[in-house]
Amino acid sequence: MILWGQTTLTGWGRTSRAATSAARPHTLSAVQEAVQNSPAILAHGLGRSYGDAALPTEAARAILTDQLDQLVSFDPQSGVLVAQAGVSFKTILETFLPRGWLIPVAPGTSFVTLGGAIANNVHGKNHPVAGALSRHILWVEVLTADGRVCRFSRTENAPAFFATLGGIGLTGIIVQAALQLTPAAGSCVAVTQHRCKNLEDLLAAFTSKPERDDYAVAWLDALSGGAALGRSIFERAHIAPGNAPVRLDGGPVFPLDLPSFALNPLSIRLFNKVRYAWVGRANPTLSIVPHAQFFYPLDRIQHWNRMYGKRGFHQFQCVIPDAAAPQALPKLLEMISQSARASFLAVLKRLGQEDENYLSYAMPGYVLALDFPNSPGTPEFLSTLNKFTRDVGGRVYLAKDSTLTADDLAAMYPRLPDFKRVLAELDPQEKFTSRMAQRLGLRRTA
Ligand SMILES: Cc1cc2nc3c(=O)[nH]c(=O)nc-3n(C[C@H](O)[C@H](O)[C@H](O)COP(=O)(O)OP(=O)(O)OC[C@H]3O[C@@H](n4cnc5c(N)ncnc54)[C@H](O)[C@@H]3O)c2cc1C
């Protein structure tokens, strides 16, 4: 028999929360029982989505998937891994990177489950060459609303497959999946780093990146403006030979919620100045670093989200299409810099072609992602940024979102009607639902 307990779940930004009844099943039959006995329910992975994507509605229950964490099989010839959906990227990397196999698409934290990563169709710093995670998923097995476990792939109910990839948990509970790993030259990363004095410099760095450097990212000072607008540290990288130990322990725990005054424009400006002067150099410098140092710098401090205090923070992440970028990016950065609301974690990277899933976030363009402490007026400011993004033909990323409206979503995601049609076929009673789905009008009921 499955046990239910009361808990409060939050998004990673801690601005959205849900008091709910939750179960943590170990077996497929327990998941089946939980789904069957709940009128409304939602899978919750490691809770690394920033807003309300992983939060059940008031009437719904939650299935915490982190105990469904078996590595089921691995074929060393093909590199195909079959794993249960609650396995974390941390576990996959620690197990397979020392054997020469890499997850081809890595978000900025290894503390995500395979199921959660599929449901948001995550992307990494190599999207133009590797696409999003969906490109490397061969099939998924999903427990659907009718209680059956169905296999979806490009050849088995393709519409349900493309609705599940990036489908924010609304097609059912992903129980296991087949992931194509990619051969890795080693567990080190060759990183070339240099400073860019402004946005023009930075965009030139992205376009002149050598081909073998599959990964590219810039850390931006979002408070700088005027001639220094877009001042940043640019990094490009490729996987390098070497056997650095693959340990993704998470490091020390951020011990307390900082008071809200601790992060203010002055302290953040100072941090950005020091980082820019200290870390970056004007001329490109090459270093060979362990895998986690390049891919997961934020994982070095557990619960770093406490830094923003009890009020939490929002992350805004948009993609600006290439055609609009030369005009839109400087305008967007000016709006952010003038607001003096931003925090220090601003990231710019590239996306390539749209992915196959219905709610594909990708389009060829620039991704800007940054944190905003949750202070009075922040949600309204984010709505302004959402509108700006929508007006220039861009998209806001659902894994980070907490403020989009149903109209914004419809304008940004052109294949939304197809997604809704497949959802209506798979789950006419709307058993799988979330606060995000409610807010964005993806499900009619609470
Ligand atoms: C520091 C940091 C950096 C990040 N960097 C990136 C990045 O570079 N690129 C990127 O794409 N994302 C990034 N993210 C976002 C993160 O990758 C996604 O939010 C990811 O989906 C989180 O996985 P999770 O297991 O925590 O899922 P959760 O956040 O718990 O859930 C995410 C969604 O998946 C659904 N879900 C979870 N498990 C299942 C399942 N078994 N079956 C069906 N649905 C399920 C949930 O209902 C929810 O809709 C970052 C997040 C953090 C905190």
The ligand as a Tripos MOL2 file, in Angstrom:
@<TRIPOS>MOLECULE
LIG
   53    58     1     0     0
SMALL
NO_CHARGES

@<TRIPOS>ATOM
      1 C1         21.1580   25.8860  -11.2150 C.3       1 LIG1
      2 C2         20.2480   25.4590  -12.3260 C.ar      1 LIG1
      3 C3         20.7000   25.5090  -13.6220 C.ar      1 LIG1
      4 C4         19.8710   25.1130  -14.6660 C.ar      1 LIG1
      5 N1         20.3450   25.1800  -15.9390 N.ar      1 LIG1
      6 C5         19.5810   24.7690  -16.9640 C.ar      1 LIG1
      7 C6         20.0820   24.7680  -18.2870 C.ar      1 LIG1
      8 O1         21.2200   25.1520  -18.5450 O.2       1 LIG1
      9 N2         19.2750   24.3040  -19.2730 N.ar      1 LIG1
     10 C7         18.0110   23.8450  -19.0160 C.ar      1 LIG1
     11 O2         17.3410   23.4150  -19.9540 O.2       1 LIG1
     12 N3         17.5120   23.8450  -17.7680 N.ar      1 LIG1
     13 C8         18.2590   24.2970  -16.7480 C.ar      1 LIG1
     14 N4         17.7660   24.2800  -15.4630 N.ar      1 LIG1
     15 C9         16.3910   23.8110  -15.2480 C.3       1 LIG1
     16 C10        16.3370   22.3070  -14.9790 C.3       1 LIG1
     17 O3         17.2030   21.6120  -15.8460 O.3       1 LIG1
     18 C11        14.9240   21.8110  -15.2780 C.3       1 LIG1
     19 O4         13.9980   22.5300  -14.5220 O.3       1 LIG1
     20 C12        14.7320   20.3160  -14.9970 C.3       1 LIG1
     21 O5         13.5240   19.9320  -15.5770 O.3       1 LIG1
     22 C13        14.7100   20.0000  -13.5070 C.3       1 LIG1
     23 O6         14.5910   18.6030  -13.3170 O.3       1 LIG1
     24 P1         13.9310   18.0430  -11.9680 P.3       1 LIG1
     25 O7         14.1920   16.5940  -11.8880 O.co2     1 LIG1
     26 O8         14.3230   18.8890  -10.8320 O.co2     1 LIG1
     27 O9         12.3940   18.2460  -12.3360 O.3       1 LIG1
     28 P2         11.2700   19.0920  -11.5760 P.3       1 LIG1
     29 O10        11.6880   20.5120  -11.5550 O.co2     1 LIG1
     30 O11        10.9190   18.4450  -10.2970 O.co2     1 LIG1
     31 O12        10.0700   18.9090  -12.6130 O.3       1 LIG1
     32 C14        10.1440   19.5240  -13.8750 C.3       1 LIG1
     33 C15         8.9510   19.1230  -14.7230 C.3       1 LIG1
     34 O13         9.0580   17.7470  -15.0340 O.3       1 LIG1
     35 C16         7.9110   17.0490  -14.6290 C.3       1 LIG1
     36 N5          8.3760   15.7200  -14.2330 N.ar      1 LIG1
     37 C17         9.3430   15.4040  -13.3460 C.ar      1 LIG1
     38 N6          9.5080   14.0670  -13.2940 N.ar      1 LIG1
     39 C18         8.6440   13.5390  -14.1670 C.ar      1 LIG1
     40 C19         8.2940   12.2120  -14.5640 C.ar      1 LIG1
     41 N7          8.9110   11.1480  -14.0480 N.pl3     1 LIG1
     42 N8          7.3110   12.0540  -15.4670 N.ar      1 LIG1
     43 C20         6.6730   13.1130  -16.0050 C.ar      1 LIG1
     44 N9          6.9450   14.3760  -15.6820 N.ar      1 LIG1
     45 C21         7.9160   14.5940  -14.7710 C.ar      1 LIG1
     46 C22         7.3150   17.8650  -13.5140 C.3       1 LIG1
     47 O14         5.9200   17.6390  -13.3840 O.3       1 LIG1
     48 C23         7.6080   19.2640  -14.0030 C.3       1 LIG1
     49 O15         6.6420   19.6860  -14.9250 O.3       1 LIG1
     50 C24        18.5590   24.6570  -14.3930 C.ar      1 LIG1
     51 C25        18.0980   24.6080  -13.0750 C.ar      1 LIG1
     52 C26        18.9330   25.0050  -12.0340 C.ar      1 LIG1
     53 C27        18.4340   24.9490  -10.6180 C.3       1 LIG1
@<TRIPOS>BOND
     1     1     2 1
     2     2     3 ar
     3     2    52 ar
     4     3     4 ar
     5     4     5 ar
     6     4    50 ar
     7     5     6 ar
     8     6     7 ar
     9     6    13 1
    10     7     8 2
    11     7     9 ar
    12     9    10 ar
    13    10    11 2
    14    10    12 ar
    15    12    13 ar
    16    13    14 ar
    17    14    15 1
    18    14    50 ar
    19    15    16 1
    20    16    17 1
    21    16    18 1
    22    18    19 1
    23    18    20 1
    24    20    21 1
    25    20    22 1
    26    22    23 1
    27    23    24 1
    28    24    25 2
    29    24    26 1
    30    24    27 1
    31    27    28 1
    32    28    29 2
    33    28    30 1
    34    28    31 1
    35    31    32 1
    36    32    33 1
    37    33    34 1
    38    33    48 1
    39    34    35 1
    40    35    36 1
    41    35    46 1
    42    36    37 ar
    43    36    45 ar
    44    37    38 ar
    45    38    39 ar
    46    39    40 ar
    47    39    45 ar
    48    40    41 1
    49    40    42 ar
    50    42    43 ar
    51    43    44 ar
    52    44    45 ar
    53    46    47 1
    54    46    48 1
    55    48    49 1
    56    50    51 ar
    57    51    52 ar
    58    52    53 1
@<TRIPOS>SUBSTRUCTURE
     1 LIG1         1 GROUP 0 **** ****
